[in-house]
Amino acid sequence: MLCKRFVNYFTRVLQRKNGVELKKTGDYEIRNLYNMTEKQLRGFELLKQEVEATFRQQVISCQESIHEWKGKQIKLFQDTLSETVGGYVSEKWFYTHLKVKKNEKLPRIDMLNLLSRYVGVADWQAFLSNLELEPVVKEEWLDDTPRPSSKLTTILLPLLALVIGGVFLLGSFFYKETTYQFCIVDQDDGMPIAAKNIEAFLLKKGESPLALTVDSLSCLRVENVEGEVIKLKIEALYYQPLLIHRSISSAKKQERIALKKDDYALMIHYFSMNKMKDWKERRAQLDVMLSDEAQIIQIHSQTGGGMALYNKEEFINKMTMPIKSLQNINILETKYKGKKIIEIRFVQNEK
């Protein structure tokens, strides 16, 4: 009986392809099988439309129809598919199943599941169950008369596309970039300051300073800024520290920050590195640089911690002693009162 039904079914299919009108039949099971296949093919067409819409949202530069995609667009689709659901389709498979305008057969179920997950649905069966498709045959007669698609689907799909497009355009219009880049350069020559010598901190009200990473190009990035102002503190070896306040509404997305050299700190370092020819002249120079109330702190980093405190006179005496242990003094920080140094923090590399 079942074999007879299949023979009758394929006979009617062949007749329909040859333009022969099919007459009324009682083989409801066969007809339901035919209807289900048609529903799945129409479902796959809608799935392709969803794939195209999803890809357009992910890759703004590609707004062509899926039937027009070529090498570059297909490669981008392969990449986004891999990143989104960890799947892959070959270019040949794409041309066979996705680029064609009318599919005669469905892809494998695993590929249908993969594409369904790409558009945000659990699997192919879940995608089909979400569709409201009218049966291909609404009467007991089968013929070649074109059947109208679901009116609801015809109305909702363009409307949905317009809503999604409108939301996307509005989002693009009102979206504000929240990543700011600051590159640190020398004020005198405009060249980048060595990244290893730079320290940068993001200042937030009520919080400790947050250290920022400075890349090899001497640039730092601030992301997801809260509030209306960006507050930064930039410090660099032998440069004067700088506090930066930028209003988010007017801040540039990329900006060069120029630091001014700390001339006195450089001179003290220079004194330690070079042989003293005239100790009286050096004492006079240090006397001009240092405030009478200056406090100079030496940090013994190589001995596991500890500090030594000098006043102005003691430090001048130290800097004018003709001994090799004075070499390689590195100034970590200087603070000024007016045009004179009020505080120095330094380490001495004893080599």
Short mmCIF file of the C-alpha atoms (twelve columns), coordinates in Angstrom:
data_MODEL
# 
_entry.id   MODEL 
# 
loop_
_atom_site.group_PDB 
_atom_site.id 
_atom_site.type_symbol 
_atom_site.label_atom_id 
_atom_site.label_alt_id 
_atom_site.label_comp_id 
_atom_site.label_asym_id 
_atom_site.label_seq_id 
_atom_site.Cartn_x 
_atom_site.Cartn_y 
_atom_site.Cartn_z 
_atom_site.pdbx_PDB_model_num 
ATOM 1   C CA . MET A 1   0.000  0.000  0.000   1 
ATOM 2   C CA . LEU A 2   2.811  2.391  0.943   1 
ATOM 3   C CA . CYS A 3   4.725  1.585  -2.263  1 
ATOM 4   C CA . LYS A 4   1.604  2.350  -4.265  1 
ATOM 5   C CA . ARG A 5   1.291  5.699  -2.557  1 
ATOM 6   C CA . PHE A 6   4.877  6.609  -3.384  1 
ATOM 7   C CA . VAL A 7   4.350  5.596  -7.014  1 
ATOM 8   C CA . ASN A 8   1.248  7.751  -7.174  1 
ATOM 9   C CA . TYR A 9   3.100  10.622 -5.531  1 
ATOM 10  C CA . PHE A 10  6.047  10.633 -7.927  1 
ATOM 11  C CA . THR A 11  3.691  10.166 -10.867 1 
ATOM 12  C CA . ARG A 12  1.843  13.318 -9.838  1 
ATOM 13  C CA . VAL A 13  5.135  15.200 -9.367  1 
ATOM 14  C CA . LEU A 14  6.228  14.252 -12.879 1 
ATOM 15  C CA . GLN A 15  2.844  15.201 -14.262 1 
ATOM 16  C CA . ARG A 16  2.991  18.581 -12.498 1 
ATOM 17  C CA . LYS A 17  6.426  19.294 -13.960 1 
ATOM 18  C CA . ASN A 18  5.087  18.477 -17.431 1 
ATOM 19  C CA . GLY A 19  2.186  20.869 -17.022 1 
ATOM 20  C CA . VAL A 20  -0.454 18.213 -16.370 1 
ATOM 21  C CA . GLU A 21  -3.061 19.259 -13.839 1 
ATOM 22  C CA . LEU A 22  -3.220 16.943 -10.830 1 
ATOM 23  C CA . LYS A 23  -6.627 15.729 -9.809  1 
ATOM 24  C CA . LYS A 24  -8.134 15.294 -6.439  1 
ATOM 25  C CA . THR A 25  -6.474 12.612 -4.311  1 
ATOM 26  C CA . GLY A 26  -7.130 10.951 -1.027  1 
ATOM 27  C CA . ASP A 27  -3.459 10.345 -0.287  1 
ATOM 28  C CA . TYR A 28  -3.296 12.836 2.554   1 
ATOM 29  C CA . GLU A 29  -0.082 11.429 4.068   1 
ATOM 30  C CA . ILE A 30  1.850  11.912 0.825   1 
ATOM 31  C CA . ARG A 31  0.457  15.385 0.387   1 
ATOM 32  C CA . ASN A 32  1.441  16.310 3.959   1 
ATOM 33  C CA . LEU A 33  4.975  15.090 3.251   1 
ATOM 34  C CA . TYR A 34  5.086  17.299 0.171   1 
ATOM 35  C CA . ASN A 35  3.749  20.268 2.165   1 
ATOM 36  C CA . MET A 36  6.374  19.789 4.891   1 
ATOM 37  C CA . THR A 37  9.198  19.800 2.317   1 
ATOM 38  C CA . GLU A 38  7.868  22.994 0.782   1 
ATOM 39  C CA . LYS A 39  7.578  24.564 4.229   1 
ATOM 40  C CA . GLN A 40  11.175 23.687 4.998   1 
ATOM 41  C CA . LEU A 41  12.389 25.129 1.706   1 
ATOM 42  C CA . ARG A 42  10.496 28.337 2.347   1 
ATOM 43  C CA . GLY A 43  11.839 28.318 5.894   1 
ATOM 44  C CA . PHE A 44  15.361 28.020 4.526   1 
ATOM 45  C CA . GLU A 45  14.770 31.045 2.295   1 
ATOM 46  C CA . LEU A 46  13.734 33.017 5.363   1 
ATOM 47  C CA . LEU A 47  16.751 31.695 7.246   1 
ATOM 48  C CA . LYS A 48  18.982 33.021 4.458   1 
ATOM 49  C CA . GLN A 49  17.309 36.412 4.838   1 
ATOM 50  C CA . GLU A 50  18.013 36.320 8.585   1 
ATOM 51  C CA . VAL A 51  21.634 35.339 7.914   1 
ATOM 52  C CA . GLU A 52  21.963 38.297 5.554   1 
ATOM 53  C CA . ALA A 53  20.420 40.707 8.089   1 
ATOM 54  C CA . THR A 54  22.649 39.428 10.906  1 
ATOM 55  C CA . PHE A 55  25.764 39.777 8.773   1 
ATOM 56  C CA . ARG A 56  24.811 43.334 7.776   1 
ATOM 57  C CA . GLN A 57  24.625 44.293 11.450  1 
ATOM 58  C CA . GLN A 58  28.028 42.753 12.154  1 
ATOM 59  C CA . VAL A 59  29.790 44.110 9.046   1 
ATOM 60  C CA . ILE A 60  28.540 47.617 8.323   1 
ATOM 61  C CA . SER A 61  30.640 47.921 5.163   1 
ATOM 62  C CA . CYS A 62  28.718 45.065 3.498   1 
ATOM 63  C CA . GLN A 63  25.111 45.938 2.728   1 
ATOM 64  C CA . GLU A 64  24.681 43.933 -0.503  1 
ATOM 65  C CA . SER A 65  22.174 41.129 -0.933  1 
ATOM 66  C CA . ILE A 66  23.485 37.688 0.007   1 
ATOM 67  C CA . HIS A 67  23.022 36.687 -3.629  1 
ATOM 68  C CA . GLU A 68  25.569 39.334 -4.641  1 
ATOM 69  C CA . TRP A 69  28.324 38.377 -2.192  1 
ATOM 70  C CA . LYS A 70  31.646 37.476 -3.748  1 
ATOM 71  C CA . GLY A 71  35.104 36.535 -2.523  1 
ATOM 72  C CA . LYS A 72  35.668 39.365 -0.021  1 
ATOM 73  C CA . GLN A 73  32.166 39.284 1.439   1 
ATOM 74  C CA . ILE A 74  32.175 35.484 1.646   1 
ATOM 75  C CA . LYS A 75  35.516 35.547 3.485   1 
ATOM 76  C CA . LEU A 76  34.114 38.112 5.968   1 
ATOM 77  C CA . PHE A 77  31.036 35.928 6.453   1 
ATOM 78  C CA . GLN A 78  33.229 32.883 7.112   1 
ATOM 79  C CA . ASP A 79  35.149 34.876 9.729   1 
ATOM 80  C CA . THR A 80  32.045 36.205 11.509  1 
ATOM 81  C CA . LEU A 81  30.452 32.744 11.475  1 
ATOM 82  C CA . SER A 82  33.579 31.296 13.060  1 
ATOM 83  C CA . GLU A 83  33.746 34.043 15.711  1 
ATOM 84  C CA . THR A 84  30.028 33.927 16.516  1 
ATOM 85  C CA . VAL A 85  29.216 30.196 16.641  1 
ATOM 86  C CA . GLY A 86  32.561 28.516 15.957  1 
ATOM 87  C CA . GLY A 87  31.430 27.110 12.609  1 
ATOM 88  C CA . TYR A 88  32.739 27.118 9.056   1 
ATOM 89  C CA . VAL A 89  31.298 26.886 5.555   1 
ATOM 90  C CA . SER A 90  33.404 26.505 2.432   1 
ATOM 91  C CA . GLU A 91  33.104 28.906 -0.485  1 
ATOM 92  C CA . LYS A 92  31.796 26.059 -2.655  1 
ATOM 93  C CA . TRP A 93  29.099 25.279 -0.063  1 
ATOM 94  C CA . PHE A 94  28.171 28.964 0.077   1 
ATOM 95  C CA . TYR A 95  27.692 29.116 -3.702  1 
ATOM 96  C CA . THR A 96  25.706 25.865 -3.684  1 
ATOM 97  C CA . HIS A 97  23.272 26.691 -0.874  1 
ATOM 98  C CA . LEU A 98  23.306 30.394 0.075   1 
ATOM 99  C CA . LYS A 99  24.094 32.372 -3.076  1 
ATOM 100 C CA . VAL A 100 21.430 30.687 -5.233  1 
ATOM 101 C CA . LYS A 101 18.132 32.538 -5.410  1 
ATOM 102 C CA . LYS A 102 15.933 29.417 -5.279  1 
ATOM 103 C CA . ASN A 103 16.950 26.243 -3.515  1 
ATOM 104 C CA . GLU A 104 15.772 22.881 -4.814  1 
ATOM 105 C CA . LYS A 105 16.948 20.983 -1.740  1 
ATOM 106 C CA . LEU A 106 17.901 21.615 1.851   1 
ATOM 107 C CA . PRO A 107 21.474 21.509 3.201   1 
ATOM 108 C CA . ARG A 108 22.451 18.953 5.839   1 
ATOM 109 C CA . ILE A 109 20.757 19.327 9.207   1 
ATOM 110 C CA . ASP A 110 24.041 20.191 10.953  1 
ATOM 111 C CA . MET A 111 24.535 23.162 8.615   1 
ATOM 112 C CA . LEU A 112 20.939 24.265 9.150   1 
ATOM 113 C CA . ASN A 113 21.525 24.118 12.908  1 
ATOM 114 C CA . LEU A 114 24.742 26.128 12.492  1 
ATOM 115 C CA . LEU A 115 23.027 28.917 10.520  1 
ATOM 116 C CA . SER A 116 20.121 28.953 12.979  1 
ATOM 117 C CA . ARG A 117 22.510 29.505 15.888  1 
ATOM 118 C CA . TYR A 118 24.200 32.280 13.878  1 
ATOM 119 C CA . VAL A 119 20.903 34.202 13.733  1 
ATOM 120 C CA . GLY A 120 20.250 33.635 17.432  1 
ATOM 121 C CA . VAL A 121 18.008 30.548 17.425  1 
ATOM 122 C CA . ALA A 122 18.790 27.275 19.206  1 
ATOM 123 C CA . ASP A 123 18.562 25.039 16.115  1 
ATOM 124 C CA . TRP A 124 16.783 24.474 12.806  1 
ATOM 125 C CA . GLN A 125 13.658 22.954 14.342  1 
ATOM 126 C CA . ALA A 126 13.360 25.908 16.705  1 
ATOM 127 C CA . PHE A 127 13.694 28.279 13.747  1 
ATOM 128 C CA . LEU A 128 10.934 26.450 11.859  1 
ATOM 129 C CA . SER A 129 8.659  26.418 14.879  1 
ATOM 130 C CA . ASN A 130 8.966  30.207 15.140  1 
ATOM 131 C CA . LEU A 131 7.672  30.660 11.587  1 
ATOM 132 C CA . GLU A 132 4.010  31.104 10.730  1 
ATOM 133 C CA . LEU A 133 3.899  29.744 7.207   1 
ATOM 134 C CA . GLU A 134 0.681  28.927 5.354   1 
ATOM 135 C CA . PRO A 135 0.501  25.444 3.846   1 
ATOM 136 C CA . VAL A 136 1.366  25.238 0.177   1 
ATOM 137 C CA . VAL A 137 -1.942 23.483 -0.510  1 
ATOM 138 C CA . LYS A 138 -4.960 24.916 1.224   1 
ATOM 139 C CA . GLU A 139 -7.439 22.802 -0.797  1 
ATOM 140 C CA . GLU A 140 -7.580 19.162 -1.819  1 
ATOM 141 C CA . TRP A 141 -6.525 20.068 -5.389  1 
ATOM 142 C CA . LEU A 142 -2.883 20.247 -6.491  1 
ATOM 143 C CA . ASP A 143 -1.915 22.261 -9.534  1 
ATOM 144 C CA . ASP A 144 0.683  24.674 -10.884 1 
ATOM 145 C CA . THR A 145 -1.135 27.828 -9.810  1 
ATOM 146 C CA . PRO A 146 1.308  30.061 -7.863  1 
ATOM 147 C CA . ARG A 147 0.327  30.260 -4.218  1 
ATOM 148 C CA . PRO A 148 0.567  33.544 -2.348  1 
ATOM 149 C CA . SER A 149 3.044  33.698 0.542   1 
ATOM 150 C CA . SER A 150 1.830  34.349 4.042   1 
ATOM 151 C CA . LYS A 151 0.285  37.806 4.215   1 
ATOM 152 C CA . LEU A 152 1.497  38.174 7.769   1 
ATOM 153 C CA . THR A 153 5.045  37.278 6.787   1 
ATOM 154 C CA . THR A 154 4.892  39.567 3.759   1 
ATOM 155 C CA . ILE A 155 3.884  42.499 5.965   1 
ATOM 156 C CA . LEU A 156 6.038  41.792 8.996   1 
ATOM 157 C CA . LEU A 157 9.378  41.068 7.300   1 
ATOM 158 C CA . PRO A 158 9.743  44.453 5.535   1 
ATOM 159 C CA . LEU A 159 8.406  46.182 8.656   1 
ATOM 160 C CA . LEU A 160 10.905 44.323 10.830  1 
ATOM 161 C CA . ALA A 161 13.710 45.237 8.429   1 
ATOM 162 C CA . LEU A 162 12.711 48.913 8.607   1 
ATOM 163 C CA . VAL A 163 12.581 48.851 12.405  1 
ATOM 164 C CA . ILE A 164 15.989 47.154 12.683  1 
ATOM 165 C CA . GLY A 165 17.482 49.562 10.157  1 
ATOM 166 C CA . GLY A 166 16.012 52.556 11.966  1 
ATOM 167 C CA . VAL A 167 17.302 51.415 15.342  1 
ATOM 168 C CA . PHE A 168 20.735 50.818 13.843  1 
ATOM 169 C CA . LEU A 169 20.856 54.264 12.230  1 
ATOM 170 C CA . LEU A 170 19.671 55.971 15.401  1 
ATOM 171 C CA . GLY A 171 22.213 54.052 17.436  1 
ATOM 172 C CA . SER A 172 24.987 55.052 15.036  1 
ATOM 173 C CA . PHE A 173 23.870 58.686 15.201  1 
ATOM 174 C CA . PHE A 174 23.704 58.972 18.973  1 
ATOM 175 C CA . TYR A 175 26.572 56.619 19.838  1 
ATOM 176 C CA . LYS A 176 29.539 58.407 21.352  1 
ATOM 177 C CA . GLU A 177 33.015 56.984 21.123  1 
ATOM 178 C CA . THR A 178 34.255 56.180 24.610  1 
ATOM 179 C CA . THR A 179 37.887 55.389 23.845  1 
ATOM 180 C CA . TYR A 180 40.441 58.207 24.040  1 
ATOM 181 C CA . GLN A 181 44.121 57.931 23.166  1 
ATOM 182 C CA . PHE A 182 46.860 60.152 24.559  1 
ATOM 183 C CA . CYS A 183 50.420 59.969 23.233  1 
ATOM 184 C CA . ILE A 184 53.217 61.468 25.386  1 
ATOM 185 C CA . VAL A 185 55.891 63.551 23.633  1 
ATOM 186 C CA . ASP A 186 58.733 65.919 24.502  1 
ATOM 187 C CA . GLN A 187 57.626 69.567 24.465  1 
ATOM 188 C CA . ASP A 188 60.872 70.739 22.858  1 
ATOM 189 C CA . ASP A 189 61.265 68.380 19.908  1 
ATOM 190 C CA . GLY A 190 57.859 66.667 19.714  1 
ATOM 191 C CA . MET A 191 59.448 63.205 19.856  1 
ATOM 192 C CA . PRO A 192 57.833 60.397 21.903  1 
ATOM 193 C CA . ILE A 193 59.219 60.019 25.420  1 
ATOM 194 C CA . ALA A 194 60.554 56.530 26.180  1 
ATOM 195 C CA . ALA A 195 57.583 54.429 27.294  1 
ATOM 196 C CA . LYS A 196 59.550 52.775 30.105  1 
ATOM 197 C CA . ASN A 197 60.028 56.209 31.729  1 
ATOM 198 C CA . ILE A 198 56.326 57.146 31.716  1 
ATOM 199 C CA . GLU A 199 53.736 56.549 34.407  1 
ATOM 200 C CA . ALA A 200 50.091 57.457 33.850  1 
ATOM 201 C CA . PHE A 201 47.160 57.422 36.266  1 
ATOM 202 C CA . LEU A 202 43.421 57.843 35.825  1 
ATOM 203 C CA . LEU A 203 41.991 59.955 38.638  1 
ATOM 204 C CA . LYS A 204 38.469 59.250 39.871  1 
ATOM 205 C CA . LYS A 205 36.685 61.026 42.685  1 
ATOM 206 C CA . GLY A 206 36.716 58.997 45.866  1 
ATOM 207 C CA . GLU A 207 39.082 56.354 44.437  1 
ATOM 208 C CA . SER A 208 42.810 55.713 44.436  1 
ATOM 209 C CA . PRO A 209 44.638 56.599 41.192  1 
ATOM 210 C CA . LEU A 210 44.291 53.831 38.606  1 
ATOM 211 C CA . ALA A 211 47.553 53.018 36.799  1 
ATOM 212 C CA . LEU A 212 47.217 52.928 32.997  1 
ATOM 213 C CA . THR A 213 49.280 50.905 30.548  1 
ATOM 214 C CA . VAL A 214 51.605 52.847 28.243  1 
ATOM 215 C CA . ASP A 215 52.331 51.005 24.992  1 
ATOM 216 C CA . SER A 216 55.573 50.865 23.012  1 
ATOM 217 C CA . LEU A 217 54.560 53.986 21.064  1 
ATOM 218 C CA . SER A 218 54.292 55.953 24.340  1 
ATOM 219 C CA . CYS A 219 50.503 56.089 24.053  1 
ATOM 220 C CA . LEU A 220 47.810 55.235 26.592  1 
ATOM 221 C CA . ARG A 221 44.095 54.638 26.216  1 
ATOM 222 C CA . VAL A 222 41.161 55.548 28.417  1 
ATOM 223 C CA . GLU A 223 37.957 53.579 27.828  1 
ATOM 224 C CA . ASN A 224 34.389 53.653 29.147  1 
ATOM 225 C CA . VAL A 225 34.785 57.001 30.870  1 
ATOM 226 C CA . GLU A 226 32.226 57.704 33.590  1 
ATOM 227 C CA . GLY A 227 31.107 61.243 34.225  1 
ATOM 228 C CA . GLU A 228 31.785 64.295 32.099  1 
ATOM 229 C CA . VAL A 229 35.523 64.863 32.596  1 
ATOM 230 C CA . ILE A 230 38.667 62.800 32.008  1 
ATOM 231 C CA . LYS A 231 41.288 63.401 34.702  1 
ATOM 232 C CA . LEU A 232 44.820 62.097 34.187  1 
ATOM 233 C CA . LYS A 233 48.168 62.451 35.895  1 
ATOM 234 C CA . ILE A 234 51.210 61.918 33.657  1 
ATOM 235 C CA . GLU A 235 54.703 61.507 35.084  1 
ATOM 236 C CA . ALA A 236 57.961 60.819 33.249  1 
ATOM 237 C CA . LEU A 237 61.565 60.566 34.368  1 
ATOM 238 C CA . TYR A 238 63.229 64.016 34.169  1 
ATOM 239 C CA . TYR A 239 59.990 65.686 33.066  1 
ATOM 240 C CA . GLN A 240 57.644 67.840 35.065  1 
ATOM 241 C CA . PRO A 241 54.444 65.965 36.033  1 
ATOM 242 C CA . LEU A 242 51.246 67.101 34.351  1 
ATOM 243 C CA . LEU A 243 47.600 66.977 35.412  1 
ATOM 244 C CA . ILE A 244 45.153 66.740 32.522  1 
ATOM 245 C CA . HIS A 245 41.435 67.582 32.630  1 
ATOM 246 C CA . ARG A 246 39.405 67.007 29.463  1 
ATOM 247 C CA . SER A 247 35.688 67.528 29.016  1 
ATOM 248 C CA . ILE A 248 34.250 64.468 27.290  1 
ATOM 249 C CA . SER A 249 31.965 66.614 25.155  1 
ATOM 250 C CA . SER A 250 34.937 68.416 23.586  1 
ATOM 251 C CA . ALA A 251 37.811 65.949 24.084  1 
ATOM 252 C CA . LYS A 252 39.671 64.746 21.014  1 
ATOM 253 C CA . LYS A 253 39.655 61.011 20.430  1 
ATOM 254 C CA . GLN A 254 43.407 61.176 19.768  1 
ATOM 255 C CA . GLU A 255 45.665 63.764 21.358  1 
ATOM 256 C CA . ARG A 256 49.373 64.392 21.873  1 
ATOM 257 C CA . ILE A 257 50.386 65.459 25.371  1 
ATOM 258 C CA . ALA A 258 53.652 67.431 25.558  1 
ATOM 259 C CA . LEU A 259 55.683 67.268 28.766  1 
ATOM 260 C CA . LYS A 260 58.210 69.901 29.783  1 
ATOM 261 C CA . LYS A 261 61.694 68.778 30.806  1 
ATOM 262 C CA . ASP A 262 62.624 69.071 34.484  1 
ATOM 263 C CA . ASP A 263 65.835 71.007 33.843  1 
ATOM 264 C CA . TYR A 264 67.034 71.030 37.451  1 
ATOM 265 C CA . ALA A 265 66.563 67.280 37.809  1 
ATOM 266 C CA . LEU A 266 68.510 66.759 34.576  1 
ATOM 267 C CA . MET A 267 71.318 68.987 35.830  1 
ATOM 268 C CA . ILE A 268 71.621 67.087 39.106  1 
ATOM 269 C CA . HIS A 269 71.764 63.811 37.173  1 
ATOM 270 C CA . TYR A 270 74.354 65.360 34.877  1 
ATOM 271 C CA . PHE A 271 76.431 66.460 37.860  1 
ATOM 272 C CA . SER A 272 76.532 62.886 39.163  1 
ATOM 273 C CA . MET A 273 77.617 61.464 35.804  1 
ATOM 274 C CA . ASN A 274 80.460 63.845 35.009  1 
ATOM 275 C CA . LYS A 275 83.745 64.744 36.656  1 
ATOM 276 C CA . MET A 276 83.652 67.927 38.647  1 
ATOM 277 C CA . LYS A 277 86.034 70.599 37.347  1 
ATOM 278 C CA . ASP A 278 85.029 73.531 39.528  1 
ATOM 279 C CA . TRP A 279 83.397 72.476 42.808  1 
ATOM 280 C CA . LYS A 280 82.715 76.088 43.804  1 
ATOM 281 C CA . GLU A 281 80.693 76.653 40.626  1 
ATOM 282 C CA . ARG A 282 78.736 73.457 41.181  1 
ATOM 283 C CA . ARG A 283 77.920 74.423 44.778  1 
ATOM 284 C CA . ALA A 284 76.698 77.800 43.535  1 
ATOM 285 C CA . GLN A 285 74.495 76.145 40.918  1 
ATOM 286 C CA . LEU A 286 72.964 73.754 43.448  1 
ATOM 287 C CA . ASP A 287 72.382 76.656 45.848  1 
ATOM 288 C CA . VAL A 288 70.337 78.413 43.156  1 
ATOM 289 C CA . MET A 289 68.294 75.277 42.403  1 
ATOM 290 C CA . LEU A 290 67.389 74.298 45.953  1 
ATOM 291 C CA . SER A 291 65.090 76.055 48.388  1 
ATOM 292 C CA . ASP A 292 66.503 76.674 51.857  1 
ATOM 293 C CA . GLU A 293 63.720 74.425 53.224  1 
ATOM 294 C CA . ALA A 294 64.387 71.666 50.707  1 
ATOM 295 C CA . GLN A 295 64.105 68.065 51.822  1 
ATOM 296 C CA . ILE A 296 66.030 65.490 49.806  1 
ATOM 297 C CA . ILE A 297 65.136 61.830 50.243  1 
ATOM 298 C CA . GLN A 298 67.391 59.010 49.075  1 
ATOM 299 C CA . ILE A 299 65.640 55.651 48.592  1 
ATOM 300 C CA . HIS A 300 67.861 52.618 49.053  1 
ATOM 301 C CA . SER A 301 66.057 50.371 46.589  1 
ATOM 302 C CA . GLN A 302 68.970 47.984 46.153  1 
ATOM 303 C CA . THR A 303 69.253 47.222 49.874  1 
ATOM 304 C CA . GLY A 304 65.675 46.103 50.354  1 
ATOM 305 C CA . GLY A 305 64.230 49.461 51.383  1 
ATOM 306 C CA . GLY A 306 65.087 52.244 53.778  1 
ATOM 307 C CA . MET A 307 65.628 55.948 53.233  1 
ATOM 308 C CA . ALA A 308 68.108 58.682 54.038  1 
ATOM 309 C CA . LEU A 309 67.060 62.296 54.554  1 
ATOM 310 C CA . TYR A 310 69.239 65.281 53.607  1 
ATOM 311 C CA . ASN A 311 68.746 68.996 54.024  1 
ATOM 312 C CA . LYS A 312 69.986 71.494 51.455  1 
ATOM 313 C CA . GLU A 313 73.486 71.858 52.877  1 
ATOM 314 C CA . GLU A 314 73.973 68.119 53.351  1 
ATOM 315 C CA . PHE A 315 72.888 67.355 49.805  1 
ATOM 316 C CA . ILE A 316 75.153 70.032 48.324  1 
ATOM 317 C CA . ASN A 317 78.058 68.556 50.297  1 
ATOM 318 C CA . LYS A 318 77.192 65.079 49.009  1 
ATOM 319 C CA . MET A 319 77.018 66.253 45.392  1 
ATOM 320 C CA . THR A 320 80.426 67.974 45.589  1 
ATOM 321 C CA . MET A 321 82.362 65.086 47.070  1 
ATOM 322 C CA . PRO A 322 84.970 63.742 44.604  1 
ATOM 323 C CA . ILE A 323 84.016 60.060 44.953  1 
ATOM 324 C CA . LYS A 324 82.793 57.551 42.382  1 
ATOM 325 C CA . SER A 325 79.841 56.452 44.502  1 
ATOM 326 C CA . LEU A 326 78.015 59.623 43.446  1 
ATOM 327 C CA . GLN A 327 77.704 58.400 39.887  1 
ATOM 328 C CA . ASN A 328 74.350 57.405 38.414  1 
ATOM 329 C CA . ILE A 329 72.008 59.353 40.631  1 
ATOM 330 C CA . ASN A 330 68.503 59.017 39.204  1 
ATOM 331 C CA . ILE A 331 65.968 61.632 40.229  1 
ATOM 332 C CA . LEU A 332 62.581 59.984 40.785  1 
ATOM 333 C CA . GLU A 333 60.566 63.075 41.671  1 
ATOM 334 C CA . THR A 334 61.011 66.788 42.254  1 
ATOM 335 C CA . LYS A 335 58.593 69.262 43.765  1 
ATOM 336 C CA . TYR A 336 58.892 72.999 43.365  1 
ATOM 337 C CA . LYS A 337 58.045 76.041 45.426  1 
ATOM 338 C CA . GLY A 338 58.147 78.943 43.044  1 
ATOM 339 C CA . LYS A 339 61.245 78.420 40.904  1 
ATOM 340 C CA . LYS A 340 63.206 76.420 43.494  1 
ATOM 341 C CA . ILE A 341 63.154 72.724 44.371  1 
ATOM 342 C CA . ILE A 342 61.443 72.061 47.696  1 
ATOM 343 C CA . GLU A 343 61.681 68.254 47.590  1 
ATOM 344 C CA . ILE A 344 63.751 65.616 45.775  1 
ATOM 345 C CA . ARG A 345 63.396 61.847 45.816  1 
ATOM 346 C CA . PHE A 346 66.287 59.925 44.248  1 
ATOM 347 C CA . VAL A 347 68.009 56.570 44.018  1 
ATOM 348 C CA . GLN A 348 71.726 56.040 43.593  1 
ATOM 349 C CA . ASN A 349 72.923 53.136 41.492  1 
ATOM 350 C CA . GLU A 350 76.157 52.187 43.139  1 
ATOM 351 C CA . LYS A 351 78.241 50.451 40.490  1 
# 
